[in-house]
Amino acid sequence: MSDDRRIEYLLASQSPRRRELVKLLGYPVRQIAADVDEDSVTAPDPAVNVMDTAVLKAHTIAQTFVPLPDTHTILIAADTTVAVDGEMLNKPADEAAARWMLQRLRGRAHEVHTGYVVRDMQAGAEVVGVHTAVVTMRPYSDAEIDGYVATGDPLDKAGAYAIQHPVFRPVQVLQGCFLGVMGLPLCDLVGALRQLGVSTAVDLPALHRAHQQFLCPAFDRLVLRQADVQSP
């Protein structure tokens, strides 16, 4: 692997929240839109669907990728969906759809799947995976739904909600990675980077704070692996 100072992440997304998350991995981040038809991915299994979509994004970008001089580029692509009763709830088309999704999820458990690809753009090696979290929503009221929908926040979120929203705070119980529900499971990505031989510069305390007090088994495993590496 080249000198760490020359490593950069190329994020296959224009999402500001995903950019802020990738920055926690410790290297400069560039963003590039993946011009793909996500509807062309038809796998009925939600977990497989998001992995296939992430792969489509990554491979589409790789086809036209031009490396910067003296830079080692690591591409990160991801896709997220909410699944309830085996049905995928992606971004709502309008406020009515957002309201319907939130009512359907209220007070019950569902799954959030985030498929990801971490690709070494120079070597062509990649790691593909999926993080699945089980999320139980609190019994929020119709008035709370209306207030949240009026903010416009649900319209660009799978399942019509953001787990990190500071006012609505829809989640009561989380089993899995908070950041995976946000759309990018950094704890899993660190493991993928290590599989590719990338020396990570992740700030573990900052990563812990980003989970907003939700326990994350993937983060705990990451800390244990870090301790094993550092032990004599």
Secondary structure, DSSP 8 states (H G I E B T S, - for coil): ---GGGEEEEES---HHHHHHHHTTSS-EEE------GGG---SSHHHHHHHHHHHHHHHHHHH----TT-EEEEEEEEEEEEETTEEE-S-SSHHHHHHHHHHHTTSEEEEEEEEEEEETTT--EEEEEEEEEEEE----HHHHHHHHHTTGGGGSGGG--TT-TTT--EEEEES-HHHHHT--HHHHHHHHHHTT------HHHHHHHTTT---HHHHHHHHHHHHHH--
